[in-house]
Amino acid sequence: MAYQINFQWRITKYNPAFRDDNGHYTLKEEWTCPSEIGKIIDGKEFTLDEYFRVESAYLNTVSTFLKKSGLNKLRVLQLSKFDISPEEKSMPLYEKAFDELDLQEDLEVNPNEIRTICKMILRNFGWCQLYSKGNFFVNFGWDYYMYIGSSVKCASSISFAKANGLFVEDARSPYCLTEEEIIRRIEWKEKNDEDKLIVGEEELIGIPLNEYRKLFNLSEEHPVIGSFSLTNKKAASIQKFMKHQMDFSKYEYVLWGGN
């Protein structure tokens, strides 16, 4: 299983009382992104101080769940690095630590680094999942949604989150996939295509997980989800499982794993 974790929660600043019959948060106006700082929302200005207050509740909640779960490191999955412009670096939401942290796929990170990474994600300076196989995960979705999973019930951490103004609901993370749910395929694009449009794809069946891990130098913990560039040198072990004959003179290839 990619994510066989017993207890999972959706933890947000959104009061479930304001969800409609379909579970959508439509009955109250709320800010959903730090880019809205300075705007009038629900009749009052959304300030930088208010943003930092809520963000701290999220970050401290992650730390509390992590500690209660008995962990001091997590692994980076599905890393997306965003270019930070000079203009963004002059804004109050930017921190020098964002550039100092050399993030890589499958990297193990400590609690201080985890806090920095969560800040980056919440402030739209990057994205990834944080994961410990069979033990714990932290996922962030759109609109300031946070999902935490643990092998521990974490009752005191739930109480901490609630005491800090957050709402905790039992809910499976949409990023949480079992191995049976994961689809892996090769996608290809024409070389030098500025639009990077996918022109072909083929699902891969029958390749053991350890073969993928060896091919892309991934740890035993990595569930092989995300996107991985495939070079000509690495193609041979994949080609025998494909009908499409790979041609690196015409196309760029990636392995994609997800749902």
C-alpha positions as CSV (number, residue, x, y, z in Angstrom):
1,M,0.0,0.0,0.0
2,A,1.2,3.5,-0.7
3,Y,-0.6,5.0,2.2
4,Q,-1.9,2.4,4.7
5,I,-2.4,4.8,7.6
6,N,-5.2,4.2,10.0
7,F,-6.3,7.7,11.2
8,Q,-6.8,10.5,8.8
9,W,-8.2,14.0,9.3
10,R,-9.1,17.1,7.4
11,I,-7.9,20.1,9.5
12,T,-8.9,23.6,8.4
13,K,-10.0,27.0,9.6
14,Y,-13.4,26.3,8.1
15,N,-16.3,25.7,10.4
16,P,-18.3,22.6,9.1
17,A,-21.5,24.4,10.2
18,F,-21.1,26.6,7.1
19,R,-21.0,23.7,4.6
20,D,-24.1,23.1,2.4
21,D,-25.9,19.8,2.0
22,N,-23.2,18.7,-0.4
23,G,-20.4,19.4,2.0
24,H,-19.2,22.5,0.1
25,Y,-18.2,25.6,2.1
26,T,-20.7,28.1,0.6
27,L,-22.6,29.6,3.6
28,K,-19.9,32.0,4.7
29,E,-17.3,34.1,2.9
30,E,-13.7,33.3,3.9
31,W,-10.2,34.0,2.6
32,T,-8.7,31.0,0.9
33,C,-5.2,32.2,0.0
34,P,-2.6,34.6,1.3
35,S,-2.8,36.5,-2.0
36,E,-6.0,37.9,-0.6
37,I,-4.3,39.9,2.2
38,G,-5.6,43.4,2.1
39,K,-8.9,42.6,0.6
40,I,-12.3,43.1,2.3
41,I,-13.7,39.6,3.1
42,D,-17.0,39.1,5.0
43,G,-17.1,42.8,5.8
44,K,-13.6,43.3,7.2
45,E,-10.1,43.6,5.9
46,F,-8.0,40.5,5.8
47,T,-4.7,41.6,7.4
48,L,-1.2,40.3,7.4
49,D,-1.4,39.8,11.2
50,E,-4.6,37.7,10.8
51,Y,-2.8,35.6,8.1
52,F,0.2,34.9,10.4
53,R,-2.1,34.0,13.3
54,V,-4.0,31.4,11.3
55,E,-0.8,30.1,9.6
56,S,0.8,29.6,13.0
57,A,-2.1,27.5,14.1
58,Y,-1.6,25.2,11.1
59,L,2.2,25.0,11.6
60,N,1.9,24.3,15.3
61,T,-0.7,21.7,14.7
62,V,1.5,19.8,12.3
63,S,4.3,19.9,14.8
64,T,2.0,18.6,17.6
65,F,0.7,15.7,15.5
66,L,4.3,14.9,14.4
67,K,5.5,14.8,18.0
68,K,2.5,12.8,19.2
69,S,3.2,10.3,16.4
70,G,6.7,9.8,17.8
71,L,8.5,11.0,14.6
72,N,11.4,13.4,14.0
73,K,11.7,13.1,10.2
74,L,9.5,12.9,7.1
75,R,10.2,12.3,3.5
76,V,9.5,14.7,0.6
77,L,7.2,13.3,-2.2
78,Q,6.0,14.8,-5.4
79,L,8.1,17.9,-5.1
80,S,7.3,21.0,-7.2
81,K,9.7,23.9,-6.9
82,F,8.3,27.3,-7.9
83,D,10.5,30.1,-9.2
84,I,10.4,33.0,-6.7
85,S,10.7,36.3,-8.4
86,P,12.7,39.3,-7.1
87,E,9.4,41.1,-6.5
88,E,8.1,38.2,-4.4
89,K,11.4,38.1,-2.4
90,S,10.7,41.7,-1.3
91,M,7.3,40.8,0.1
92,P,6.6,40.1,3.8
93,L,5.6,36.5,3.1
94,Y,9.0,35.6,1.7
95,E,11.7,34.2,4.1
96,K,15.4,33.7,3.2
97,A,15.1,30.1,4.6
98,F,13.0,29.2,1.5
99,D,16.0,29.5,-0.8
100,E,18.4,28.1,1.7
101,L,16.5,24.8,2.0
102,D,17.9,22.5,-0.8
103,L,14.8,20.4,-1.4
104,Q,15.0,17.2,-3.4
105,E,12.5,14.4,-4.1
106,D,12.7,11.7,-1.5
107,L,14.8,13.8,0.9
108,E,14.4,13.2,4.6
109,V,13.7,16.4,6.5
110,N,13.7,17.2,10.2
111,P,11.0,19.1,12.2
112,N,12.5,22.6,11.6
113,E,12.7,21.9,7.9
114,I,9.2,20.5,7.9
115,R,7.9,23.7,9.4
116,T,9.7,25.7,6.7
117,I,8.3,23.5,3.9
118,C,4.8,23.8,5.3
119,K,5.2,27.6,5.3
120,M,6.3,27.5,1.7
121,I,3.3,25.5,0.6
122,L,0.8,27.6,2.5
123,R,2.3,30.7,1.0
124,N,2.3,29.3,-2.5
125,F,6.1,29.2,-2.9
126,G,6.3,25.4,-3.6
127,W,4.4,22.1,-3.1
128,C,5.1,18.6,-2.0
129,Q,3.7,15.9,0.3
130,L,5.4,14.9,3.5
131,Y,5.4,11.3,4.4
132,S,6.6,8.5,6.6
133,K,5.7,5.0,5.3
134,G,2.9,3.5,7.3
135,N,3.2,6.1,10.0
136,F,2.3,9.7,9.0
137,F,1.6,12.2,6.3
138,V,0.8,15.8,5.8
139,N,-0.9,16.9,2.6
140,F,-2.0,20.4,1.6
141,G,-4.7,21.0,-1.0
142,W,-6.3,24.1,-2.6
143,D,-7.9,26.8,-0.5
144,Y,-5.9,26.3,2.6
145,Y,-7.0,22.7,3.2
146,M,-4.7,20.5,5.3
147,Y,-4.8,16.7,5.7
148,I,-2.9,14.8,8.3
149,G,-2.7,11.0,8.7
150,S,-1.1,9.0,11.6
151,S,-0.9,5.5,12.9
152,V,-1.6,7.0,16.3
153,K,-5.0,8.4,17.4
154,C,-3.5,11.7,18.4
155,A,-6.4,12.8,20.7
156,S,-4.3,15.5,22.4
157,S,-3.2,16.9,19.1
158,I,-6.8,17.1,17.9
159,S,-7.6,19.0,21.1
160,F,-4.7,21.3,20.5
161,A,-5.9,22.1,16.9
162,K,-9.4,22.9,18.1
163,A,-8.0,25.1,21.0
164,N,-6.1,27.1,18.3
165,G,-9.2,27.8,16.3
166,L,-9.0,25.0,13.7
167,F,-11.7,22.4,12.9
168,V,-10.8,18.7,12.8
169,E,-13.0,16.3,10.7
170,D,-12.4,12.6,10.1
171,A,-11.7,12.5,6.3
172,R,-9.5,10.6,4.0
173,S,-6.9,12.7,2.2
174,P,-7.6,13.0,-1.6
175,Y,-3.8,12.6,-2.0
176,C,-3.8,9.3,-0.1
177,L,-3.7,6.4,-2.5
178,T,-3.4,2.7,-2.0
179,E,-1.1,0.8,-4.3
180,E,-4.2,-0.7,-6.1
181,E,-5.4,2.9,-6.9
182,I,-2.1,4.1,-8.4
183,I,-1.7,4.2,-12.2
184,R,1.8,4.4,-13.6
185,R,2.4,5.3,-17.2
186,I,4.9,6.7,-19.6
187,E,4.0,10.0,-21.1
188,W,5.8,11.7,-24.0
189,K,6.0,15.1,-25.5
190,E,7.6,16.4,-28.7
191,K,11.1,17.8,-28.1
192,N,11.4,21.6,-28.2
193,D,7.6,22.0,-27.9
194,E,7.2,25.1,-25.8
195,D,3.7,24.2,-24.8
196,K,4.9,20.8,-23.5
197,L,1.7,19.1,-24.7
198,I,1.4,15.3,-24.1
199,V,1.2,13.6,-27.4
200,G,1.1,10.0,-26.2
201,E,0.9,7.8,-23.1
202,E,1.0,4.2,-22.3
203,E,0.1,2.5,-19.0
204,L,2.7,0.2,-17.4
205,I,1.7,-3.1,-15.9
206,G,3.7,-5.8,-14.2
207,I,6.8,-3.8,-13.1
208,P,7.7,-4.5,-9.5
209,L,8.0,-1.4,-7.3
210,N,11.6,-2.1,-6.5
211,E,12.5,-1.9,-10.2
212,Y,11.1,1.6,-10.3
213,R,13.0,2.5,-7.1
214,K,16.3,1.2,-8.5
215,L,15.8,3.0,-11.8
216,F,15.2,6.4,-10.2
217,N,17.3,6.0,-7.1
218,L,14.4,6.1,-4.7
219,S,14.3,4.9,-1.1
220,E,12.3,1.8,0.0
221,E,9.8,4.2,1.5
222,H,9.0,6.0,-1.7
223,P,5.6,4.9,-3.1
224,V,6.7,5.9,-6.7
225,I,4.1,8.6,-7.2
226,G,4.7,11.8,-9.1
227,S,6.6,12.6,-12.2
228,F,10.1,11.3,-13.1
229,S,12.2,12.2,-16.2
230,L,13.2,9.1,-18.2
231,T,16.5,9.2,-20.0
232,N,17.7,7.1,-22.9
233,K,20.1,5.2,-20.6
234,K,17.2,4.3,-18.3
235,A,14.8,3.3,-21.0
236,A,15.8,-0.3,-21.6
237,S,14.3,-1.7,-18.3
238,I,11.0,0.0,-19.1
239,Q,10.9,-0.6,-22.9
240,K,10.3,-4.3,-22.6
241,F,7.0,-3.6,-20.9
242,M,5.8,-1.2,-23.6
243,K,4.2,-1.4,-27.1
244,H,5.4,2.1,-28.0
245,Q,9.0,2.1,-29.2
246,M,10.6,5.0,-27.4
247,D,12.5,7.5,-29.7
248,F,14.5,10.0,-27.7
249,S,15.5,11.9,-30.9
250,K,11.8,13.0,-31.2
251,Y,10.3,12.9,-27.7
252,E,10.9,13.6,-24.1
253,Y,9.6,10.9,-21.7
254,V,8.5,10.9,-18.1
255,L,7.2,8.2,-15.8
256,W,4.0,9.4,-14.1
257,G,2.4,7.7,-11.1
258,G,-0.8,8.8,-9.5
259,N,-4.6,8.5,-9.9
